[in-house]
Amino acid sequence: MSDIRILPGTPDDDNREYLPEKIKGSDIVVNENGNNSLVYPQRLREYREVLLDGEEDVWYEYVPESYDPSKKTPLVIGLHGGLMTGWGHAIYTSWTLVADREGFICLFPNAHEKRMWANYGVFDNFDPQSAPDLPIVFPPKDIKQNHDMNMILALIEKMKAKYNIDEGRIFMQGMSMGNIMTGQFAREYGNILAGAAGSGGPCELRNIFDKDGKIINKAGHLAIWQSRPEKNGLPPGKSYDEYTINRMNRIYWMRINECAPIPQISIVGEDNFAFYKGKKADLVYVDIKNRDHGQTLDEAFLYWDYLFSGTRRNPDGTITHEGEKLPRTGDKFAFAVTDGCDKAWFNNQVVDLKTKAIQWEKLKYHGLNGGQLVRGSYLCVPLSFIAQVFGADYESSEDGAVVVLRLKDGRRLQFARGSIGCVIDDTVRCMYCEALHRDGELLVSIEWFAKCFYSLQVSICEGVVYVTDHFADLSAFMADLIKDLLNGNMVPDNFDTML
């Protein structure tokens, strides 16, 4: 294992080309869609050869200095986005850095035609006027005649003949159109891989479910990672609901891998992880807060450290997970609540609330004859739940209109129906809004309580409040996943009509 080192580059901030060719072989670094490139790796080698169909293909190999031909070595295949190249994928990801640290080999092929992978269904019903400069590649109807698919298969065999490749540890990862190609390869030939990962938009539903809602898949189970940048948006000429299609892509692999419906959730900075345990293979779903279409520079490290590092396909076809560098476990302390729901997320499970959480507006009445102004909107939860989360003693009186909490550190708190005041030992402090009384329960702002008494991180997105003890920034698609959990809707009732 070697030390990781990012080389200083020469920034070209004025460059707005999609993939500037002058980067190749230079120390120029650029920023594309907020995703920074690396200095072109010195050990990245280009190869050109006729592999099949009488057509020349181009690919790039990265062999770390630490490679030992006497030892079985994992292989990672990286598939570039549309209009990019294999070397482009190498510099816009950190795969070569992970390879330096871990000693595996990377393969970065070029799409054969127009820098566009031969993906099925991508350009069905596509309006060329929505993106007039976009090259269109239609694959042959028979997937066995698909040059890109066959080229990847041929390259895998070539790499196995050339290097001492561990056949139980071959992985694939793609970005954008490369992500769609990775999914296509996984459905057809995933049985020769141990794991597959992708970043960017999901696969269109007609390619993974038939008209009756049955799964389209020939290769079976596979360790899967799905990255969904929060600001991904839709490709040109496409119109669909991002929340639904992300959910259905997740359910697709949950069903194939026989995953439990309740994941472990961990939010680390901008990375929102849902870790699903499967009987046949595991699934990792990640939403990256405030990130645009593409992939982040650190994603290769996340793929490897959380999933690929401990994943193996055994000779009998089974997938095993053991020895990952980072554990796929949920946050040790975290909880989440949302408006109108009588469930909460706590201790990585769904728990009951004694009454529904309420999004409450604090109002300011302005002038004798004036209207009212909203001075804040806060999610209020039962104090009985707050006592459960923080291990406080709970005492309720007067039909729940008065509540006393005794915190573990000895502080005594008293709340009363309709009052914005909270008695803290021998003094009074204002809350964000008044205490509400519903169904014999007193509710207060969970945002105020968590910050005031425990200085916790509170992240709010799409009506979901996520509270934890470390830096965490809840994202839109993770908020949607949490709402599904709390509403018992992990597999929607209208599953068939959503396809």
SVG drawing of the C-alpha trace seen along z (x, -y; Angstrom):
<svg xmlns="http://www.w3.org/2000/svg" viewBox="-59 -49 65 72">
<polyline fill="none" stroke="black" stroke-width="0.4" points="0.0,0.0 1.5,-3.3 0.9,-6.9 -1.8,-8.9 -0.6,-12.2 -2.5,-14.7 -0.2,-16.4 -0.3,-20.2 -1.7,-21.2 -1.9,-24.2 -5.5,-25.5 -7.3,-26.4 -10.3,-28.2 -11.2,-30.0 -11.6,-26.8 -15.2,-25.8 -14.7,-22.9 -16.4,-19.7 -13.2,-17.6 -10.2,-19.8 -7.9,-17.6 -4.9,-19.6 -5.2,-18.1 -4.1,-14.7 -0.5,-14.1 -0.2,-17.5 -0.4,-18.9 -3.5,-21.1 -6.5,-20.7 -9.9,-22.0 -13.3,-22.2 -16.2,-20.7 -19.7,-20.9 -18.1,-21.5 -16.1,-18.3 -12.3,-18.9 -9.9,-16.8 -6.6,-15.4 -3.2,-15.9 -2.9,-13.3 -1.5,-10.2 2.0,-9.3 1.4,-5.6 -1.8,-5.8 -1.1,-4.0 -3.1,-4.1 -3.7,-1.0 -5.2,-0.6 -6.1,2.7 -8.7,4.5 -10.4,6.7 -13.5,7.8 -15.7,6.9 -12.6,5.7 -12.8,2.3 -10.1,0.7 -10.9,-0.1 -9.0,-2.4 -8.6,-1.9 -6.4,-3.0 -4.7,-0.8 -3.4,-2.0 -1.1,0.4 0.2,-0.9 3.9,-0.7 3.1,1.8 1.6,4.4 3.0,7.9 2.4,10.4 2.7,13.3 -0.4,12.1 -4.0,12.2 -5.1,8.6 -8.5,6.9 -9.6,5.2 -11.7,2.0 -13.4,1.1 -14.3,-2.6 -16.8,-3.7 -16.8,-7.4 -19.8,-9.7 -21.2,-10.6 -18.9,-12.7 -15.9,-11.8 -13.1,-9.2 -11.4,-6.6 -8.6,-9.0 -11.2,-11.6 -12.8,-9.1 -9.3,-8.5 -8.7,-12.1 -12.3,-13.1 -12.3,-10.2 -9.8,-9.2 -9.6,-5.6 -5.9,-5.9 -5.2,-7.2 -7.2,-4.3 -5.2,-1.9 -2.0,-3.4 -3.1,-2.8 -4.6,0.6 -2.6,2.1 -5.4,3.0 -5.4,2.4 -7.8,0.0 -9.2,0.3 -10.7,-2.7 -12.2,-1.9 -13.4,-4.4 -17.0,-4.0 -16.5,-2.8 -18.7,-5.3 -18.8,-9.1 -17.8,-8.9 -21.3,-7.6 -22.0,-4.2 -24.4,-1.9 -27.1,-2.0 -30.5,-0.6 -33.5,-2.9 -31.5,-6.1 -32.6,-7.7 -36.0,-6.1 -38.6,-8.9 -35.8,-11.4 -36.3,-14.8 -33.1,-15.8 -34.1,-19.5 -33.7,-19.4 -30.0,-18.8 -29.0,-19.5 -25.3,-19.0 -25.6,-15.7 -24.5,-12.7 -27.0,-9.8 -26.0,-6.2 -28.6,-3.5 -27.4,0.0 -28.3,3.1 -31.6,4.8 -29.7,8.0 -27.6,7.3 -25.2,10.0 -24.3,7.8 -23.6,4.8 -20.0,3.8 -19.5,1.9 -20.7,4.8 -18.6,7.3 -15.6,5.0 -15.8,4.8 -16.1,8.6 -13.0,9.0 -11.0,6.5 -11.8,8.3 -10.4,11.5 -7.4,9.6 -6.7,8.2 -7.0,11.7 -4.4,13.0 -2.1,10.1 -2.2,9.7 -2.8,11.9 -6.4,10.8 -8.5,12.1 -11.6,13.3 -13.6,13.1 -12.9,9.4 -13.7,7.6 -15.7,4.4 -17.3,1.9 -18.2,-1.8 -19.7,-4.3 -20.7,-8.0 -23.8,-9.3 -24.0,-7.5 -21.3,-5.2 -23.6,-4.5 -26.4,-3.5 -23.9,-1.2 -22.7,0.2 -26.3,1.1 -26.9,2.6 -23.7,4.7 -24.8,5.7 -28.2,7.0 -26.6,9.0 -23.2,10.1 -23.2,9.1 -22.4,12.7 -18.8,12.1 -18.5,9.1 -18.4,8.9 -19.8,5.4 -21.0,2.5 -21.4,-1.2 -22.7,-4.2 -23.1,-7.9 -25.6,-10.3 -29.0,-9.7 -30.9,-6.4 -31.9,-3.9 -35.2,-4.4 -37.9,-2.0 -38.7,-0.4 -35.2,1.1 -35.4,2.7 -39.1,3.7 -41.4,5.1 -45.0,3.8 -46.3,6.2 -43.8,4.9 -41.6,8.0 -37.8,7.6 -35.7,7.6 -32.4,9.3 -30.3,12.2 -27.3,12.2 -28.8,12.2 -27.6,10.7 -24.6,8.3 -23.2,5.9 -24.6,2.6 -23.8,-1.1 -26.1,-3.9 -25.0,-7.5 -27.6,-10.1 -26.4,-13.7 -29.2,-15.9 -29.0,-18.4 -28.6,-15.9 -31.6,-17.1 -32.9,-15.4 -31.1,-14.6 -32.1,-16.7 -35.4,-15.6 -36.4,-13.6 -39.4,-14.1 -40.0,-12.0 -40.3,-12.3 -36.8,-12.0 -38.0,-10.8 -40.1,-8.0 -37.4,-6.7 -34.7,-6.8 -37.0,-4.9 -37.8,-2.3 -34.2,-1.8 -33.4,-1.2 -36.3,1.3 -35.1,3.1 -31.8,4.2 -33.4,4.6 -35.6,7.3 -32.8,9.0 -30.5,9.0 -33.3,9.9 -32.6,6.9 -34.3,6.1 -36.6,3.0 -35.1,1.1 -31.6,-0.2 -28.9,-1.6 -28.8,-5.4 -25.7,-7.4 -25.2,-11.1 -21.6,-12.2 -21.3,-15.8 -22.9,-16.0 -22.9,-12.2 -26.3,-10.6 -25.9,-6.9 -28.6,-4.2 -27.0,-0.7 -29.2,2.2 -28.3,5.7 -29.3,8.4 -29.5,12.2 -27.7,12.5 -25.7,9.2 -25.8,5.8 -26.9,2.4 -25.6,-1.0 -27.8,-4.1 -26.2,-7.5 -27.6,-11.0 -24.9,-13.7 -26.2,-17.0 -26.1,-20.0 -24.1,-18.2 -24.6,-18.6 -24.7,-15.9 -21.6,-13.9 -19.4,-12.3 -17.4,-13.8 -13.7,-13.4 -13.8,-11.2 -16.5,-8.8 -13.9,-6.1 -12.7,-6.1 -16.2,-5.7 -17.0,-2.9 -13.9,-1.0 -13.8,-1.7 -17.4,-1.0 -18.2,1.8 -15.7,3.1 -12.9,3.6 -14.7,6.4 -16.8,7.8 -16.0,11.1 -17.8,13.3 -17.1,16.9 -16.7,19.7 -20.2,20.9 -21.6,17.5 -22.4,16.3 -21.4,12.8 -19.7,12.4 -19.1,9.2 -16.4,9.1 -13.5,7.0 -14.6,3.6 -12.3,0.7 -15.3,-1.3 -18.4,0.3 -21.8,0.0 -23.6,-1.0 -26.0,-3.8 -25.3,-6.8 -24.8,-5.8 -27.0,-8.7 -29.5,-10.2 -33.2,-10.6 -35.6,-12.0 -39.2,-13.2 -41.5,-14.7 -44.8,-16.7 -48.1,-14.8 -46.5,-11.5 -46.8,-9.5 -43.6,-7.6 -40.0,-8.6 -36.6,-7.3 -34.5,-6.5 -31.7,-3.9 -31.8,-3.0 -35.4,-1.8 -38.9,-3.1 -40.5,-3.9 -44.0,-5.2 -44.9,-8.7 -47.9,-9.1 -49.3,-11.8 -48.3,-13.2 -45.5,-15.7 -46.8,-19.1 -45.2,-21.8 -46.2,-24.9 -46.0,-28.5 -45.1,-31.2 -47.2,-34.2 -46.8,-37.9 -49.9,-40.0 -49.1,-43.3 -51.1,-46.5 -54.6,-46.9 -56.2,-46.2 -53.3,-44.6 -52.8,-41.0 -50.6,-38.3 -47.0,-37.6 -45.2,-34.3 -42.1,-34.7 -40.9,-31.1 -42.0,-27.6 -40.9,-24.7 -41.5,-21.0 -43.0,-20.2 -42.8,-16.7 -44.2,-15.1 -42.1,-15.6 -42.6,-12.0 -40.5,-11.2 -37.9,-13.7 -37.6,-12.1 -37.1,-8.7 -34.4,-10.0 -32.4,-11.7 -33.0,-9.3 -34.8,-12.0 -37.3,-11.3 -40.8,-12.3 -43.7,-13.5 -47.0,-14.6 -50.0,-16.2 -53.2,-18.1 -54.1,-15.8 -50.8,-16.4 -51.0,-20.2 -48.0,-20.4 -44.8,-18.3 -41.7,-18.2 -38.4,-16.6 -35.4,-15.8 -32.3,-15.6 -29.5,-13.2 -27.3,-16.1 -29.8,-17.1 -31.5,-20.0 -35.2,-20.3 -37.4,-21.6 -41.0,-22.5 -43.4,-23.2 -47.0,-24.3 -49.7,-24.3 -49.8,-27.5 -46.7,-29.0 -43.5,-29.9 -41.6,-29.9 -39.6,-27.0 -38.6,-26.8 -35.0,-25.7 -34.3,-25.1 -34.9,-28.5 -35.2,-30.7 -37.3,-31.0 -36.2,-31.0 -38.2,-31.4 -38.6,-28.6 -38.9,-29.1 -42.7,-28.8 -45.4,-28.0 -46.0,-24.5 -48.8,-22.7 -51.3,-20.3 -52.6,-17.4 -54.1,-14.0 -53.0,-14.5 -49.5,-15.2 -47.4,-18.4 -45.3,-19.2 -42.3,-21.6 -39.9,-22.5 -37.4,-19.6 -35.0,-22.0 -34.9,-24.3 -34.6,-21.5 -31.8,-19.7 -29.8,-22.9 -30.5,-24.5 -29.8,-21.7 -27.4,-19.5 -25.8,-21.6 -26.6,-19.0 -26.5,-19.2 -30.0,-19.8 -30.5,-19.5 -33.8,-20.2 -34.8,-19.2 -38.1,-18.6 -40.0,-18.7 -37.8,-16.2 -35.7,-17.1 -32.6,-15.0 -30.8,-15.4 -27.4,-13.9 -24.2,-14.5 -21.9,-15.3 -21.8,-17.3 -24.6,-16.1 -26.4,-17.8 -29.7,-16.1 -30.4,-15.8 -33.6,-15.8 -33.6,-12.1 -32.6,-10.9 -35.4,-13.0 -37.8,-11.2 -36.4,-7.8 -36.9,-8.7 -40.5,-9.7 -41.1,-6.4 -39.8,-4.6 -41.9,-6.6 -45.0,-6.2 -44.5,-2.4 -44.2,-3.0 -40.8,-1.5 -42.6,0.4 -45.5,-1.8 -49.0,-0.4 -49.2,-1.8 -45.9,0.0 -47.3,1.3 -48.9,-2.0 -45.6,-3.9 -43.7,-1.9"/>
</svg>
